[in-house]
Structure formats: structure tokens, C-alpha cells
Amino acid sequence: MTMSEQAERFRRAADGFQARVEAVPADRWEAPTPCPDWTARDVVAHVINEARRVLATVRGLEPEQVYGVPVADMGKLPQVRPDADLAAAWARISAGMTVAIDDPDCLKVALPTPVGPLPFKDSLEALPEDVLIHTWDLARATGGDEKLDPEVVAHVYEHFKPMDEFLRQPWAFGPKVTPPPDADLQTEFLCFVGRHP
């Protein structure tokens, strides 16, 4: 079965995050990140937890602990044990998400959002954003490769631009940062979502 553009886009973002998780040096998991008060471990736990909750919802299941990553409420950080296998947890959850994106039964399921319930299918164009942004956060915190997939960046950025004002909410992004005059697209995107690349 051919993968849809949406599934392929998410898979590419997920693979990029997987590579950064696997590359974290053992002594860098407690490193501070661009996310206030979050360590590298916290960023990975957040990405796993949010995707796991979406996946469980569209599958009509209860989210379960995976590879030592306990379940937390949406928007909360799970308290991850130091021996949790974060790479294995993300590999499992991201694979499940990629399959769900192309499952018609999942697409019609309503997900809770800050603006009310929305069908899963309505979130697909921007779906890689959380993974994409936190890939950079993790790389910046741990000395990893900060280069993001340029096509995924371009797609998510174009999708976000019309929602600029709407995105400046406590549950979304903080104030934009002015990019340098010679900024490339990735730098522009990161500044748009309030990062300081």
C-alpha cells in the first residue's frame, strides 16, 4: 500500500526525531533545552506522551505505558525513569501514528483541541509540527544535528503562516523572534515559533 503524503511527511519528521534521540550522549539527558524548565529527557517524554495520547484516541484505546514511559495527561510531562528506553518508545508510537494517518477509521475520530473537538483528518497538514520543533530543541540541547527536513519545514511553515495571531496563545507559541536578514527557511520557521536559533 502506498503511503499518503501526510503519512510520509509525518514519518520523515518522526525519523528525524528518532535519529536525534538515539544520538543523545548518556551524560546529556538532563541538559536544559530551549523549552523553559525542560530537560532533554523531558522533551522526548513530551513528544512520546502527546503522540501516544492522539494514537490511543483515534484507535479507541486507553494510552499505556511504553518502554518505561508512563502516561500523563495531555500537556503534562510523564515522570520518566532513567532506565526508560526512549528510542524504543518513540519508534513504537511513531510507527503507530504513521499507520493511523492512512486508516480511514482513524481519520474521522474527533480529537480534543483548545478550540473544541476536531476530526483527526483536519490535523494532518500540521501534524509534524510538534515533532519537528522538538527535534531542533533536542539537538540544540544535546549538541546534535540541528538541520531539519527542509520539505517538512516548508510545508508546516506555510500551513502556520495564516494562523499567526491564533498561534500566539499560552498553549501554542510565544512571541515571534525577528530573524536575521540572511535567514534561511528553517531559521525563519524557528523564529516564527518563538525559538532563538
N, C-alpha and C positions, 0 to 999 in steps of 0.2 A: 504494500500500500504506500502510495506517495504521500510524503509529509506536506502539510499545508505551509504556506508562507509564515503564518502566525506561529505554528509549532516549530518550524525551522529557526525562526528568529529567537524564540524563547530558548531552544536547545543551544544555539550559539552563545547566548548570554550565560546560560547555565554552565556550559562547558568552560567558559572563561572564568567564572567564579570558582568552579571545581579546581581549575589549574592553580589559582591563587591560594585556595585553601590548602591544597597539597604541598604548596611551596613555602608555607609559613614555617620559619625556623622554630624549633622547640622552645627557645627562650623568648619568643616574641608574642606569645598568645596573650599576655597581659599588657601589651603595648597600647597606649592611648591612640584613638582614631580621630578622624575629623568629626565624628558624631559625639557630641558632648557627653562625657561621663561613660562612654562605651569603650571597652577594650576590643582587641581583635577577636577574641573569643565571643564577646557579646554580639558583634556584628554578624558573625557566622550563625550564631544561635538565633538571632532575629530573623535572618533570611530563611533559615530552615523552618522556624516556627510559623511565619506568615504563610509561606508556600504550603506547608503541611496542613494548615487550617483551611486554606482555599481548596486543596485537593480533597480533604475529608468532606467538606461541604458539598462539592459537586458530585462526589461519589455516594453521598448519603450515609456517611460513616462518622464515627467519633474519632478524632485525632488520637494517635497513640504515640507513646514514647518510642523513639527510634535511635538505636546505637548510642544510648546513654544521654540523649537529648530529651528531657521531659517536656510535657505540654504546658504551655502558658496561654492565657487569654490573648486574643488579638491585640497587638500593640504593646504587650508586656514581654519582658525578657525571661525566657526559661533559665533556671539555675542549673547550668551545665557542669557536670562532674569533670575534673581534669582528665580523666581517662576516657571520656566520651570520644567516639570515632566520628568527628565532624565531617570528614571527607566521605565516609561511607553513608552517613545520614543524608548529606546533600545529594549524593549520587542516586539514592533510592527515591527521594522526594522529587528531584528534578526530572527523573525518568518518568515517574507517575504523572507529573504535570504535563510533560510533553505529549504523552498519550491522551490525557484528558482533553487537551486543546482540540484534538481531532475526533472526539467522541460526541456525536450529536446529542446523546442523553445528558452529557455534562453541560453542553453549551446553553441549554435552556434553564438550568438551575439558577435561582436568584442568590446573589451574594450580598451580605450586609455591607454597606458603604456609608461614609459620612453623609451622603446625600440621599440615603434610602436604598432599598434593595434594587440591584441591577442584575440582569442575566449575565452569566459568565461570558457569553459571547461578546458582550458590549465592552469587556475589559481587555480583550485580546491585543488590540493595537498598542496599548501602553504597558501590557503585562510585563515585559522585560525590565521596566524601569527600576524597580527596587533592586533586582539582582545586579543590574548594570552599574548603578550608582554605588552600591556597596562593594562591588568588585574593586572600584577605584579606592574607596575608603580603606578596604583591607590591604590593598597593595601599598597605599601611602603609609599606612601604619607599620607595615612589616618589611618595608624595603623591597617589595615585589615589583613586577612589571605593571606599570600604570596604564599601558596602552590598551584601550577598549576597542571592541569590534566597531570599525567605522560605519558600517552599514546599519547596524543596530542603533548606534548613537544617532545617526542621521534620521532614522525612522521615528524613534521615540521623541527626539527634539522637535521635529516637525509636528508631531501629534500634540506636544505640550504647548507650543508657542501660542495657539489661540486661547489657551486656558490660563494664560499668565496670571491674571488677577485672581482667578479662582484658586490657583495653587498656593497662594500666599496665605495659608491657613496653618494653625498650630499642628494639625495632623498631617500636613504636607511639607512644604518647603518654606524656609525663611526668606529674608530679603535677597534679591539678586546681587551678585557681585559684578562690578564693571570689568569686563575682560580687557586685556591689553590690546592695543591696536592691531598687532600682528597675530592675534589668537587664531589657532586652528579650530575646526568644528568641535572637537572634543573639549577643548578649553572653554569655548563659548557655552557649550551644553552644561558643563560642570559649574560655571559661573551662574548660569540661568537657575540652577537648582540650589544655589547658595553655597557652593564649595569654593575653596581658595586653592586652585591648582598651582 
